[in-house]
Amino acid sequence: MTAELSRIKVEPREPLASEVSRRLIDYLMSGEVAPGERIPSERQLTEMLGVNRPTVREAIKSLGFLGLLEIRQSSGTYFRGPDSDVLYRLFELGLVLGERGSKDLLRARAELEVLVAGLAAEAIDAEGAGLLRARLETMRTCADEDFPEADMAFHATVADLCGNVVLRDMLKGMRAMIQRGWIERTVPTRGRQVAYDDHVPILEAIERGDGEAAREAMAHHMDGATKRLLAALEQGGKVG
C-alpha cells in the first residue's frame, strides 16, 4: 500500500504542505487505496516523505477539510473516496493539476474551442443558428451575476453543434473545472461588453457556414480569455 509514496526533494517553488498534499492525492487516486481504508500514520508519512510532522499534519487537515480524508480521533485517518464535488474542489485549488497542469488545461481548452467552432460552422443549420443566436441574446440581456453562466452556455452550444460528441464531452469536462475555479473572477462588470463583443463575430461566422472565419474569431476570443484566466491563476498563486 505504501509503495506509491517516495521521499520529497524540497524545492522553493511552492509551499511544502502543498507538495505533500499533491503526493497524498496521487497516492489516494492511484487505485492502491480503497475507500474506507486507513492510510499510513503521520509518523509513517513523515518518514516516507522525508518532511517534518507539522507539514504532514497540515496536509492531512487540508484534505480532511476538502472531504477526501476522514480523521478519526484515536483511530487514524481514512480515505473517504472521491466524489465529483471533492474532485472539483481539488481542481479548483490546483492540487491535482498543479500550476503547470492548470496552465496546460487552459491552453488545451482554447485549442479545442477553436476546433469545434470551425466544425460547428461546417455543420450549422437554421435551427442551430437560431439556438446560438438565442444564447448570444441571453449574454446581452442577462444580469451581471448570470453573465458567466450565459457565456459558458454559448460555448456549450457551439460544441453541441459541432457534431462530434467526443470533442463536446471533452470540452464540457474542461469547462466545468475552469468555471468552478476561475470564470466568475475574470468577467467583472467592466469587462462584460468586451466579452460579449468577442462572441458576435463567432456567431456570424458560424451562421454563414464560414469555418475559417469561425476559427479565427474563436481564436481571437480565446487568446484574450486565456490571458485573463492565466492572470487570475498567477494572481492567486493557485487555482481557486
C-alpha positions in Angstrom: 0.0 0.0 0.0 2.9 2.4 0.7 4.9 1.7 -2.4 3.5 4.7 -4.2 5.0 7.2 -1.7 8.6 8.3 -2.0 10.7 10.9 -0.3 10.2 14.5 -1.4 13.0 16.7 -2.7 12.4 20.1 -1.1 12.3 22.9 -3.7 11.4 26.5 -3.0 8.8 26.8 -5.9 5.7 26.1 -3.8 4.8 25.6 -0.1 5.9 22.2 1.2 2.5 21.4 2.6 1.0 21.8 -0.9 3.6 19.3 -2.3 2.7 16.9 0.4 -1.0 17.3 -0.3 -0.3 16.6 -4.0 1.7 13.5 -3.2 -1.0 12.2 -1.0 -3.7 12.9 -3.6 -1.6 11.0 -6.2 -1.3 8.1 -3.8 -5.0 8.1 -2.9 -6.1 8.3 -6.6 -3.7 5.5 -7.7 -6.2 2.8 -7.0 -4.0 1.3 -4.3 -6.2 2.7 -1.5 -9.8 1.6 -1.3 -12.5 3.9 0.0 -12.8 3.4 3.8 -9.2 2.1 4.1 -6.8 3.6 6.7 -3.8 5.5 5.4 -0.3 5.4 7.0 0.0 7.4 10.2 1.5 10.9 10.5 4.7 9.3 11.8 4.9 6.8 8.9 4.2 9.5 6.3 6.8 11.8 7.9 9.4 9.0 7.5 8.3 8.0 3.9 8.2 11.5 2.6 11.2 12.9 4.4 9.4 16.0 5.7 8.5 17.2 9.2 5.5 16.1 11.0 3.7 19.5 11.2 3.8 19.7 7.4 2.2 16.3 7.1 -0.4 17.2 9.7 -1.3 20.4 7.8 -1.6 18.5 4.5 -3.9 15.8 6.2 -6.1 18.5 7.7 -6.4 20.3 4.3 -7.5 17.1 2.6 -9.8 16.3 5.5 -11.4 19.7 5.1 -11.9 19.1 1.4 -13.7 15.8 2.2 -11.1 13.4 0.8 -9.9 12.1 4.2 -11.7 11.3 7.4 -9.7 12.0 10.6 -10.9 9.8 13.5 -9.5 10.6 16.9 -7.5 7.7 18.4 -8.2 5.6 15.3 -6.4 7.1 12.4 -7.0 8.8 9.1 -9.2 7.1 6.4 -9.7 7.6 2.7 -13.3 8.6 2.1 -13.1 8.0 -1.6 -13.6 10.8 -4.2 -16.9 12.1 -5.4 -17.4 14.7 -8.0 -17.6 17.7 -5.6 -14.4 16.7 -4.0 -12.6 16.4 -7.3 -13.9 19.8 -8.4 -12.6 21.3 -5.2 -9.2 19.7 -5.8 -9.0 21.0 -9.3 -10.0 24.5 -8.1 -7.1 24.5 -5.7 -4.7 23.3 -8.2 -3.9 20.2 -6.1 -4.4 17.7 -8.9 -3.1 19.6 -11.9 -0.6 21.8 -10.2 0.3 25.2 -11.7 1.8 23.8 -14.9 -1.1 21.4 -15.5 -3.6 24.2 -14.8 -1.9 26.3 -17.5 -1.9 23.4 -19.9 -5.6 22.8 -19.2 -6.4 26.4 -20.2 -4.4 26.3 -23.3 -5.8 22.9 -24.3 -9.4 24.2 -23.8 -8.6 27.2 -26.0 -7.3 24.9 -28.9 -10.4 22.7 -28.7 -12.8 25.7 -28.7 -11.2 26.9 -31.9 -11.5 23.4 -33.5 -15.2 23.0 -32.6 -16.1 26.5 -33.8 -14.9 25.5 -37.3 -16.7 22.2 -37.2 -19.9 23.9 -36.0 -19.7 26.3 -38.9 -19.4 23.4 -41.3 -22.4 21.6 -39.7 -24.7 24.5 -39.0 -28.4 24.5 -39.9 -31.2 27.1 -39.4 -32.3 25.5 -36.1 -28.8 25.5 -34.7 -28.2 29.1 -35.8 -31.4 30.2 -34.1 -30.3 28.5 -30.9 -26.9 30.0 -30.9 -28.3 33.5 -31.6 -30.6 33.0 -28.6 -27.6 32.2 -26.4 -25.9 35.4 -27.6 -29.0 37.4 -26.8 -29.1 35.9 -23.3 -25.5 37.1 -22.9 -26.6 40.6 -23.9 -29.6 40.9 -21.7 -28.9 38.8 -18.6 -28.0 40.2 -15.2 -24.3 40.7 -14.4 -24.2 37.8 -12.0 -25.6 35.5 -14.7 -23.2 36.5 -17.4 -20.5 33.9 -16.7 -23.1 31.1 -17.0 -24.6 32.6 -20.2 -21.1 32.8 -21.6 -20.4 29.2 -20.9 -23.8 28.2 -22.3 -22.9 29.9 -25.6 -19.7 27.9 -25.8 -21.5 24.7 -24.9 -24.0 25.2 -27.7 -21.1 25.7 -30.2 -19.7 22.4 -29.1 -23.2 20.7 -29.3 -23.4 22.0 -32.9 -20.0 20.7 -34.0 -21.3 17.2 -34.5 -18.5 15.4 -32.5 -19.6 14.0 -29.2 -16.1 13.2 -28.0 -14.9 16.8 -28.5 -18.2 18.1 -27.0 -17.7 16.0 -23.8 -14.0 16.8 -23.5 -14.8 20.5 -23.6 -17.7 20.0 -21.2 -15.4 18.5 -18.6 -12.7 21.2 -19.1 -15.2 24.0 -18.8 -16.7 22.5 -15.6 -13.2 22.5 -14.0 -12.4 26.0 -15.2 -15.8 27.6 -14.4 -15.7 26.4 -10.8 -12.4 28.0 -10.1 -11.8 30.9 -12.4 -14.6 32.1 -14.7 -16.6 34.2 -12.1 -13.4 36.1 -11.2 -12.4 37.0 -14.7 -15.5 38.7 -16.1 -16.0 41.7 -13.9 -18.8 44.1 -14.9 -16.3 46.5 -16.7 -15.2 43.6 -18.9 -18.6 42.3 -19.8 -19.1 44.3 -23.0 -15.7 43.2 -24.3 -16.5 39.6 -23.6 -19.9 39.9 -25.4 -18.4 41.7 -28.4 -15.9 38.9 -28.8 -18.8 36.4 -29.4 -20.6 38.4 -32.1 -18.2 37.6 -34.9 -18.1 33.9 -33.8 -21.8 33.7 -34.2 -21.8 35.5 -37.5 -19.1 33.3 -39.0 -20.8 30.1 -37.8 -24.2 31.3 -39.1 -22.9 31.8 -42.6 -21.0 28.5 -42.5 -17.5 30.0 -42.8 -15.3 27.6 -40.9 -12.1 29.5 -41.3 -13.6 32.8 -40.1 -15.2 31.0 -37.2 -11.9 29.5 -36.1 -10.2 32.9 -36.4 -12.9 34.6 -34.4 -12.8 32.0 -31.7 -9.0 32.1 -31.6 -9.1 35.9 -31.1 -11.6 35.5 -28.3 -9.8 32.6 -26.6 -6.5 34.4 -26.8 -7.9 37.2 -24.6 -9.9 34.9 -22.4 -6.9 32.6 -21.8 -4.7 35.5 -20.9 -7.2 36.7 -18.3 -7.6 33.2 -16.8 -3.8 32.8 -16.7 -3.5 36.2 -15.0 -6.1 35.0 -12.4 -4.1 31.9 -11.8 -0.8 33.9 -11.4 -2.5 36.4 -9.1 -3.9 33.7 -6.9 -0.8 31.6 -6.9 -3.0 28.6 -7.2 -6.4 27.8 -8.7 -9.3 28.8 -6.6 
